[in-house]
Amino acid sequence: MTKEEISYQEAVTEIEEIIKKLESGELDVDQLTGEVKRVSYLLDICRKKLKTAEVEIQKIIEGMKEEGADDHS
C-alpha cells in the first residue's frame, strides 16, 4: 500500500463518517471488515500526527526556555 497523504482533520472526518455508517447499519458484513481496517489505518495516521506535533511543540517550548535563560544571563 502506498503511503497516503491525508490531513489529521480529513482522517478524523472519514472516521466519523464510517462510525455513522456502522451505527446506522448501512454496512453489510463484506464491507464491515474493510471499513474497520480503514478506521484502524486512519487512527494510526492520527496517532502519528499527534506524536509528531507533540515532539515539535516540546522543541519549541524548550527553545523558548533556552532563549529566556539566555536573556537573563
N, C-alpha and C positions, 0 to 999 in steps of 0.2 A: 504494500500500500504506500503510495507516495505521500509525503508529508503535506498535509492540507493546511493552508494559511487561513485561519479563522480568528476573528477577534474574540475576546472574552465575552463581550455582550452578545455577539452572534451565537456563540456556543450556549450561553445561558438561555437565550430566546428559543433556540432549537430544542434544548432540553425541556423547557416549559411546554412547548408545542407537543412534544412526544408524550409528556406526562398527561396532558389533556386528552390525547387520543387513548392512552391506556385507561384513564379514569372513565371515559365515555364508552368504552367497549368497542371502539371503532376498528381495532386491530384484530385480525384473526391470528391463529397460532403460528402460521407461517411467517407473518410479519413481526410477530412479537419478539422472536429471537433476534432478528436483525435490528429492531429498534432498541432493544435492551443493550446489544453490543454497541450501537451508535451512542447511546447515552453514556456508557462506560468510557468510550473513546473521548467524548466531549468533556466528561468530568475530569479525565486525565489532563486534557488541554487546559482546563480551568485551574487545576491544581498547579500545573507547571507555571502558568502565567502569574498566579498569585505568589508563588515562591520566588519567581524572578523579580516581581515588584517589591516583595519584602526585602530581598537582598539589596536591590538598588536603593530603596528608601533608607535602609540601615547605613549604606555607604554615604549617602547624602547627610544623614544625621551625624555620623562620625566626622565627616568633613567639616560640618558646621561647628562641632565641638572643638575640633583642632584649630579652626580659624578663630574661634572665641578665645582659646587658650593662648594663641599667638598674639592676639590683640592686647592681652593682659600682661605680657612679658615685659 
